[in-house]
Amino acid sequence: MPPVMLDLPAPEPPSGLYARLLDPMALDDLGFQRDAVACAMLLPPDNDASVSTEALVTARREASRAAIEASGMCACEAAAALDARVLLPQCVDKATRPGCNVDDQLAAVEAALEPVYAALGTTQPPIVHWRLVGKTDRPRWFARQQAMLAERHDGGSTIYLEGQAVPSRGNGPLLKALLESEDVVAVARQNSGQAILVVREIGKTLVLDHFQYAAVGKSYAPLLPYFDNASVGRYRAMLAKPSETRKLRFEPGKGNVVEVDVTHLAAVDAAIRGGASLSGVRPESARELPERRVELIAAQAPFGQQGQRLDVRVELTSTGAQWASLLTSDDLMPGLDGLSLEPVELSDPDTTLPYVLAGTAFERSVVYGLEQVPAFMTEIDTRFPGAIKGTANAWEFVMPPSDLEGLIAPGTAFKGLRSAFAERQYTVELTTADEGQVLLSTIQPQ
């Protein structure tokens, strides 16, 4: 990773992709062609975020009550005989009860379970879906390297190769179905069944799809194989080629690129919130947030610059564009009134759900970062008089070597930029473009 891009506060590809944050050597080990573009992307959620998992929670609770009313103390043993013990919450941790003759009770317990099976078929737990894609010049290389690759993921991996038998236990039926799908050369079961990696070779293109359940509590983890085995069609649909494409803001062949679409991340968070009950927490309502001004951030460290330069493109919402349209060509100094924005206070998410946007350094520092600029520039002018020049819509400052302590909140975010600024004198330039819809910035050594 180029030095200036280290620890940019953006979602990172999961370790289950075995790609080590897209390190070139790691990509080479996976079978991607050297000196060719490889791209990892967080794909849109496939489920309706307005449909929560509460219906399944209710169905399980009512099924437990109905099964016990019908079969008494032996209800759990009858459910076990139907391979459905974990579907009844009261039976998950209950010790086996010897001496139960369940033959006469199977029909009643099976009837009590019918609403649970129906809920399993219609409930779509939130799955975070990453895809890594690029050219390959070594067919079946992944299969030959799979033993070494599996060691890269601390969550544990069991890799099954094309033509290999898959055990029927757990989510084996889903793994078998995926392994038999077109172009699939390997499938990995990861994180004790909470993640799946599908590896495909489509012509000369290598595609890795990683699926991870967003948040699952201990009492709900045993349900995952039931979800998986009922969702073969859903997983195959998520493997499909996207119906829409998007043009990247920078050409990836010219340097490392990170691009983050804020609305897209918010949609992923909404899906995670919709499945909150599977994590054992009460589903929270959406946070009330200030109207944001930033829609998309793209950053590139161009090749040939020793990883010291960073080009940034900020695309604004209509509210942000309205602010940018007020920036003028008047001199920015000695006053900074032309950049004035009201500071915002962000509430933390109510739960510990693994959001990709809410509560992250990216949300605080970037999505609501424009509001911090006036105070940031005022502090620079106080510390380094005369460093800031230009106009309100085209300004620059030359930063003497500084670790930015007190200017940027402490933490790991922006570690690369902090180090670069501490070592050398840097110039930061920013201009408006596209009639105020876009901010362009270049950060490079003086």
C-alpha positions as CSV (number, residue, x, y, z in Angstrom):
1,M,0.0,0.0,0.0
2,P,1.4,3.4,-0.9
3,P,2.5,5.3,2.3
4,V,0.0,8.1,2.0
5,M,-2.9,5.6,1.7
6,L,-2.0,3.6,4.8
7,D,-5.0,3.6,7.2
8,L,-7.3,5.8,5.2
9,P,-10.6,5.4,7.1
10,A,-12.5,3.3,4.6
11,P,-14.0,-0.3,4.8
12,E,-11.3,-2.9,4.2
13,P,-11.7,-6.2,2.3
14,P,-12.1,-9.1,4.7
15,S,-9.1,-11.4,5.5
16,G,-11.3,-14.3,4.2
17,L,-10.4,-13.1,0.7
18,Y,-6.8,-14.2,1.4
19,A,-5.8,-11.0,-0.3
20,R,-4.0,-9.1,2.6
21,L,-5.5,-5.7,1.6
22,L,-4.6,-6.3,-2.0
23,D,-0.9,-6.5,-1.5
24,P,0.7,-7.3,-4.9
25,M,2.5,-10.4,-3.6
26,A,-0.7,-11.7,-2.0
27,L,-2.6,-11.1,-5.3
28,D,0.1,-13.0,-7.2
29,D,-0.2,-15.9,-4.7
30,L,-4.0,-16.0,-5.5
31,G,-3.3,-16.4,-9.2
32,F,-4.0,-12.8,-10.4
33,Q,-1.9,-11.7,-13.3
34,R,1.1,-9.5,-12.3
35,D,1.1,-5.8,-13.2
36,A,-2.7,-6.0,-14.0
37,V,-5.6,-4.3,-12.3
38,A,-7.4,-6.2,-9.5
39,C,-10.4,-4.7,-7.8
40,A,-12.1,-5.5,-4.5
41,M,-15.7,-4.1,-4.1
42,L,-18.3,-4.2,-1.4
43,L,-21.5,-5.1,-3.3
44,P,-25.0,-3.8,-2.5
45,P,-27.1,-5.8,0.0
46,D,-29.4,-8.3,-1.8
47,N,-32.2,-8.2,0.8
48,D,-34.9,-5.7,1.6
49,A,-33.6,-3.7,4.5
50,S,-37.2,-2.9,5.6
51,V,-37.8,-6.6,6.3
52,S,-36.3,-7.5,9.7
53,T,-35.6,-10.9,11.2
54,E,-38.1,-10.3,14.0
55,A,-40.6,-12.6,12.2
56,L,-38.2,-15.6,12.6
57,V,-37.6,-14.8,16.3
58,T,-41.3,-14.7,16.9
59,A,-41.9,-17.9,15.0
60,R,-39.3,-19.8,17.0
61,R,-40.7,-18.6,20.3
62,E,-44.3,-19.6,19.4
63,A,-43.1,-22.9,18.0
64,S,-41.4,-23.7,21.3
65,R,-44.6,-23.0,23.2
66,A,-46.7,-25.1,20.8
67,A,-44.3,-28.0,20.8
68,I,-44.1,-28.2,24.6
69,E,-47.9,-27.9,24.9
70,A,-48.2,-30.9,22.5
71,S,-45.3,-33.1,23.7
72,G,-44.4,-31.9,27.2
73,M,-40.9,-32.5,28.5
74,C,-40.0,-34.7,25.5
75,A,-40.6,-31.9,22.9
76,C,-36.9,-31.3,22.5
77,E,-36.2,-35.0,21.9
78,A,-38.9,-35.1,19.3
79,A,-37.4,-32.1,17.6
80,A,-34.0,-33.8,17.7
81,A,-35.4,-36.8,15.9
82,L,-36.5,-34.4,13.2
83,D,-33.0,-32.8,13.1
84,A,-34.6,-29.6,14.3
85,R,-33.6,-29.3,17.9
86,V,-31.9,-25.9,17.4
87,L,-34.9,-24.5,15.8
88,L,-36.6,-24.4,19.2
89,P,-34.9,-21.8,21.4
90,Q,-35.8,-23.6,24.6
91,C,-34.0,-26.7,23.3
92,V,-30.7,-25.2,22.2
93,D,-28.9,-25.6,25.5
94,K,-31.1,-28.2,27.2
95,A,-29.6,-31.5,28.2
96,T,-30.8,-34.7,26.5
97,R,-33.7,-36.2,28.3
98,P,-33.4,-40.0,28.4
99,G,-36.3,-42.3,28.2
100,C,-38.5,-40.3,25.9
101,N,-40.5,-42.3,23.4
102,V,-41.1,-39.7,20.7
103,D,-42.7,-41.8,17.9
104,D,-46.2,-40.6,18.8
105,Q,-45.1,-37.0,19.2
106,L,-43.3,-36.4,15.9
107,A,-46.3,-35.3,14.0
108,A,-47.3,-32.7,16.6
109,V,-43.8,-31.2,16.9
110,E,-43.4,-31.2,13.1
111,A,-46.6,-29.2,12.8
112,A,-45.4,-26.8,15.5
113,L,-42.2,-26.3,13.4
114,E,-43.9,-25.5,10.1
115,P,-44.1,-21.7,10.8
116,V,-40.3,-21.8,11.6
117,Y,-39.5,-23.5,8.3
118,A,-41.7,-20.9,6.5
119,A,-39.8,-18.1,8.3
120,L,-36.5,-19.6,7.4
121,G,-37.5,-19.6,3.7
122,T,-38.5,-16.0,3.7
123,T,-36.1,-14.3,6.1
124,Q,-33.0,-12.9,4.6
125,P,-30.3,-12.3,7.2
126,P,-27.9,-9.5,6.2
127,I,-24.9,-10.9,4.4
128,V,-21.9,-8.6,3.7
129,H,-20.7,-9.4,0.2
130,W,-17.2,-8.6,-1.1
131,R,-16.0,-9.4,-4.6
132,L,-12.4,-9.5,-5.7
133,V,-11.9,-9.7,-9.5
134,G,-9.0,-9.4,-12.0
135,K,-7.2,-11.2,-14.8
136,T,-5.5,-14.5,-14.3
137,D,-2.8,-16.1,-16.4
138,R,-2.5,-19.3,-14.4
139,P,-5.6,-21.6,-14.6
140,R,-6.4,-23.6,-11.4
141,W,-3.5,-21.9,-9.6
142,F,-5.8,-21.3,-6.6
143,A,-6.3,-25.0,-6.2
144,R,-2.6,-25.7,-6.2
145,Q,-2.0,-23.0,-3.6
146,Q,-5.0,-23.5,-1.4
147,A,-3.3,-25.1,1.6
148,M,-1.0,-22.1,1.9
149,L,-3.8,-19.6,1.3
150,A,-6.0,-21.0,4.0
151,E,-3.4,-20.1,6.6
152,R,-3.9,-16.4,5.9
153,H,-7.3,-16.2,7.5
154,D,-7.3,-16.4,11.3
155,G,-11.0,-17.3,11.4
156,G,-10.3,-20.8,10.0
157,S,-11.0,-22.1,6.5
158,T,-11.8,-25.5,5.0
159,I,-11.4,-25.4,1.3
160,Y,-13.2,-27.8,-1.1
161,L,-12.1,-28.1,-4.7
162,E,-13.9,-28.8,-7.9
163,G,-14.9,-32.5,-8.0
164,Q,-14.2,-33.1,-4.3
165,A,-16.8,-34.6,-2.1
166,V,-18.4,-32.3,0.5
167,P,-19.6,-33.6,3.9
168,S,-23.4,-33.5,4.2
169,R,-23.4,-32.1,7.8
170,G,-23.9,-28.4,8.5
171,N,-24.2,-26.3,5.4
172,G,-22.7,-29.0,3.3
173,P,-25.7,-29.1,0.9
174,L,-25.1,-25.4,0.0
175,L,-21.4,-25.9,-0.4
176,K,-22.0,-28.8,-2.7
177,A,-24.5,-26.9,-4.8
178,L,-22.0,-24.0,-5.1
179,L,-19.1,-26.2,-6.0
180,E,-21.2,-27.7,-8.8
181,S,-22.1,-24.2,-10.1
182,E,-20.7,-23.0,-13.4
183,D,-17.1,-21.9,-13.4
184,V,-16.5,-22.6,-9.7
185,V,-13.1,-24.1,-8.9
186,A,-13.2,-23.9,-5.1
187,V,-15.5,-23.2,-2.2
188,A,-14.3,-22.4,1.4
189,R,-16.2,-22.7,4.6
190,Q,-14.9,-20.1,7.0
191,N,-15.4,-18.7,10.5
192,S,-17.2,-21.9,11.8
193,G,-19.8,-21.6,9.0
194,Q,-20.4,-17.8,9.4
195,A,-18.6,-17.1,6.1
196,I,-18.3,-18.6,2.6
197,L,-15.8,-17.9,-0.1
198,V,-16.5,-18.9,-3.7
199,V,-13.7,-19.0,-6.3
200,R,-14.5,-18.9,-10.0
201,E,-12.5,-18.8,-13.2
202,I,-14.5,-17.2,-15.9
203,G,-12.4,-17.4,-19.0
204,K,-9.3,-15.4,-18.1
205,T,-11.0,-13.7,-15.2
206,L,-10.5,-14.8,-11.6
207,V,-13.4,-13.9,-9.3
208,L,-13.6,-14.4,-5.5
209,D,-16.9,-13.8,-3.8
210,H,-16.9,-13.6,0.0
211,F,-20.1,-13.8,2.0
212,Q,-20.2,-13.1,5.7
213,Y,-23.2,-13.0,8.1
214,A,-23.1,-9.5,9.5
215,A,-23.8,-10.3,13.2
216,V,-25.1,-13.5,14.7
217,G,-25.5,-14.1,18.5
218,K,-24.5,-17.4,20.1
219,S,-28.1,-18.6,20.4
220,Y,-28.7,-18.0,16.7
221,A,-25.5,-19.4,15.3
222,P,-26.9,-23.0,15.1
223,L,-29.6,-21.7,12.6
224,L,-27.0,-20.7,10.0
225,P,-26.9,-24.1,8.2
226,Y,-30.7,-24.0,7.9
227,F,-30.5,-20.5,6.4
228,D,-27.7,-21.6,4.0
229,N,-29.3,-24.8,2.8
230,A,-32.6,-23.0,2.2
231,S,-30.8,-20.2,0.2
232,V,-29.0,-21.9,-2.7
233,G,-31.0,-19.7,-5.1
234,R,-30.1,-16.6,-3.1
235,Y,-26.4,-17.3,-3.2
236,R,-26.4,-18.1,-6.9
237,A,-28.2,-14.8,-7.5
238,M,-25.5,-13.0,-5.6
239,L,-22.9,-14.6,-7.8
240,A,-24.4,-13.2,-10.9
241,K,-22.7,-10.5,-12.9
242,P,-24.1,-7.1,-11.9
243,S,-26.8,-5.7,-14.1
244,E,-25.3,-2.2,-13.7
245,T,-21.8,-0.9,-14.0
246,R,-20.1,2.2,-12.7
247,K,-17.2,4.2,-14.0
248,L,-14.4,4.7,-11.5
249,R,-13.4,8.3,-10.8
250,F,-9.7,7.4,-11.3
251,E,-8.1,5.0,-13.7
252,P,-6.8,2.1,-11.6
253,G,-4.1,1.4,-14.1
254,K,-2.5,4.7,-13.1
255,G,-2.2,4.1,-9.4
256,N,-3.8,2.6,-6.3
257,V,-7.4,3.7,-5.9
258,V,-9.9,3.8,-3.0
259,E,-13.5,4.8,-3.8
260,V,-16.3,5.0,-1.3
261,D,-20.0,5.7,-2.0
262,V,-21.6,7.0,1.1
263,T,-25.2,6.2,0.1
264,H,-24.1,2.6,-0.7
265,L,-22.5,2.2,2.7
266,A,-25.7,3.5,4.4
267,A,-27.7,0.8,2.5
268,V,-25.4,-1.9,3.9
269,D,-25.8,-0.5,7.4
270,A,-29.6,-0.5,7.0
271,A,-29.5,-4.2,6.1
272,I,-27.4,-4.9,9.1
273,R,-29.8,-3.0,11.3
274,G,-32.7,-4.9,9.8
275,G,-31.1,-8.2,10.9
276,A,-30.1,-7.0,14.4
277,S,-32.4,-9.5,16.2
278,L,-30.2,-12.3,15.0
279,S,-27.3,-10.8,17.0
280,G,-29.4,-11.0,20.2
281,V,-30.0,-7.3,20.4
282,R,-33.2,-5.3,20.0
283,P,-33.4,-3.8,16.5
284,E,-32.7,-0.1,16.7
285,S,-34.3,2.6,14.8
286,A,-32.2,4.6,12.3
287,R,-30.1,7.4,13.9
288,E,-31.1,11.0,13.2
289,L,-28.1,12.5,11.5
290,P,-27.4,16.0,10.2
291,E,-27.9,16.5,6.5
292,R,-24.6,15.5,4.9
293,R,-22.7,17.3,2.3
294,V,-20.5,14.5,1.0
295,E,-21.8,11.7,-1.4
296,L,-18.6,10.0,-2.7
297,I,-14.9,10.1,-2.0
298,A,-12.3,8.8,-4.4
299,A,-8.5,8.9,-3.7
300,Q,-5.6,7.8,-5.8
301,A,-1.8,7.4,-5.1
302,P,-0.4,7.7,-8.6
303,F,2.4,5.3,-9.7
304,G,5.9,6.9,-10.0
305,Q,5.5,9.1,-7.0
306,Q,7.0,6.8,-4.4
307,G,3.6,6.6,-2.7
308,Q,4.0,10.2,-1.5
309,R,1.3,11.9,-3.5
310,L,-2.5,11.6,-3.0
311,D,-5.2,12.9,-5.4
312,V,-8.6,13.2,-3.9
313,R,-12.1,13.8,-5.5
314,V,-15.0,14.7,-3.3
315,E,-18.5,14.5,-4.9
316,L,-21.1,16.5,-3.0
317,T,-24.8,16.1,-2.2
318,S,-27.2,18.9,-3.3
319,T,-26.7,20.4,0.2
320,G,-22.9,20.3,-0.2
321,A,-23.1,21.7,-3.7
322,Q,-25.1,24.6,-2.4
323,W,-22.4,25.4,0.1
324,A,-19.7,25.1,-2.6
325,S,-21.6,27.4,-4.9
326,L,-21.2,30.1,-2.3
327,L,-17.4,29.9,-2.3
328,T,-15.9,32.8,-4.1
329,S,-12.8,33.9,-5.9
330,D,-12.1,36.5,-3.2
331,D,-8.9,36.1,-1.2
332,L,-9.2,33.5,1.5
333,M,-6.9,35.4,3.9
334,P,-6.7,37.1,6.2
335,G,-10.2,35.9,7.1
336,L,-11.6,32.4,6.7
337,D,-15.2,33.4,6.7
338,G,-15.7,32.0,3.1
339,L,-15.3,28.5,4.4
340,S,-17.6,28.8,7.4
341,L,-19.8,25.8,8.2
342,E,-21.7,24.9,11.3
343,P,-19.9,22.1,13.2
344,V,-21.9,18.9,13.7
345,E,-22.2,16.5,16.6
346,L,-22.7,12.8,15.7
347,S,-24.5,10.4,18.0
348,D,-22.9,6.9,18.3
349,P,-24.9,3.9,17.1
350,D,-27.0,2.3,19.9
351,T,-25.6,-1.2,19.5
352,T,-22.3,-2.9,18.8
353,L,-23.5,-4.1,15.4
354,P,-20.6,-4.2,12.8
355,Y,-21.7,-1.3,10.7
356,V,-19.5,-0.3,7.8
357,L,-20.4,3.4,8.1
358,A,-22.2,4.3,11.4
359,G,-19.8,5.2,14.1
360,T,-16.7,4.7,12.0
361,A,-13.7,7.1,11.6
362,F,-14.8,7.4,8.0
363,E,-18.1,8.8,9.0
364,R,-16.7,11.2,11.5
365,S,-13.6,12.3,9.6
366,V,-14.7,12.2,6.0
367,V,-18.5,12.1,5.5
368,Y,-18.8,15.0,8.0
369,G,-15.3,16.3,7.4
370,L,-16.2,19.5,5.5
371,E,-17.7,20.9,8.7
372,Q,-14.3,20.5,10.4
373,V,-12.3,22.4,7.6
374,P,-12.8,26.0,8.9
375,A,-11.5,25.2,12.4
376,F,-8.7,23.1,10.8
377,M,-7.6,25.9,8.6
378,T,-7.8,28.5,11.4
379,E,-5.6,26.3,13.5
380,I,-3.1,26.0,10.7
381,D,-3.0,29.7,10.2
382,T,-2.4,30.2,14.0
383,R,0.4,27.7,14.0
384,F,2.0,28.6,10.7
385,P,1.2,32.2,9.8
386,G,1.3,32.8,6.1
387,A,1.0,29.1,5.1
388,I,-2.5,29.5,3.7
389,K,-3.0,31.3,0.3
390,G,-5.5,31.5,-2.5
391,T,-9.2,32.2,-2.7
392,A,-12.2,30.5,-1.1
393,N,-12.8,28.3,-4.1
394,A,-9.1,27.6,-5.0
395,W,-6.9,27.6,-2.0
396,E,-3.6,26.0,-0.9
397,F,-1.4,25.8,2.1
398,V,2.2,24.7,2.5
399,M,2.6,22.7,5.7
400,P,6.0,22.7,7.4
401,P,6.9,19.2,8.7
402,S,4.4,18.4,11.4
403,D,2.8,15.2,12.8
404,L,-0.6,17.0,12.8
405,E,-1.0,16.4,16.5
406,G,-4.0,18.4,17.7
407,L,-5.1,19.0,14.1
408,I,-6.4,15.5,13.5
409,A,-8.0,13.4,16.2
410,P,-5.6,10.8,17.6
411,G,-6.0,7.2,16.4
412,T,-4.8,5.0,13.6
413,A,-6.8,6.8,10.9
414,F,-4.7,8.7,8.4
415,K,-1.5,7.1,9.7
416,G,0.2,7.3,6.3
417,L,-0.6,11.0,5.8
418,R,0.5,11.8,9.4
419,S,3.9,10.1,8.8
420,A,4.3,11.8,5.4
421,F,3.6,15.2,6.8
422,A,5.9,14.6,9.8
423,E,8.8,13.8,7.4
424,R,8.6,16.4,4.7
425,Q,7.0,19.7,3.9
426,Y,3.8,19.2,2.0
427,T,1.5,21.3,-0.2
428,V,-2.2,20.8,-0.1
429,E,-4.3,22.3,-3.0
430,L,-8.1,22.3,-3.3
431,T,-10.4,23.7,-6.1
432,T,-14.0,23.4,-6.9
433,A,-15.2,21.9,-10.2
434,D,-18.3,20.9,-12.1
435,E,-20.2,24.0,-11.0
436,G,-19.6,23.3,-7.3
437,Q,-20.6,19.6,-7.5
438,V,-17.0,18.4,-6.9
439,L,-14.0,19.3,-4.8
440,L,-10.6,18.3,-6.2
441,S,-7.5,18.1,-4.0
442,T,-3.9,17.3,-4.5
443,I,-1.6,16.5,-1.5
444,Q,2.1,16.2,-2.4
445,P,5.6,16.9,-1.1
446,Q,6.8,20.5,-1.6
